[in-house]
């Protein structure tokens, strides 16, 4: 809903006020239809449903983010395992050469890649390297899980937005948001008074 009084205070004219009244009526009609279809005409029930759907959305979002984070880790690990395997013989030869500066100069890029891979494994706390095949299998599993979750994530996100908008519209129309703000301010003042009294 548009806060008409606030917009008029900002300098909007009578034409804007007429448009905003029409817009607000359409929004409330749309909100009422939405709430009637879902049998959410009680404000407490609406709040509860909004909280449930929002919690489910965050749960799905966290699952997808966790899968994406692990997939990124696997991609980095695969790259290091491949580099480690490709440069292993060169590094062994470098050690046999007594860490010769001449050998290092000739094979510097391979040796640096090998050291970077080894350092990455140490930072990840990996003692035994997993096989690229096992990593690819885990990656495919995570990707399948993400694809499976995404349709529900998408529909839950839309439902959450619709419910939050309906809740905000009802709160605005019924003056609940002002009452909630007053209640919060009252609680804040009481908390401040209590902390002063305890000193």
Secondary structure as UniProt FT lines:
FT   HELIX           4..9
FT   TURN            10..11
FT   HELIX           14..37
FT   TURN            38..39
FT   HELIX           43..96
FT   TURN            97..98
FT   HELIX           101..106
FT   HELIX           108..124
FT   HELIX           132..174
FT   HELIX           176..198
//
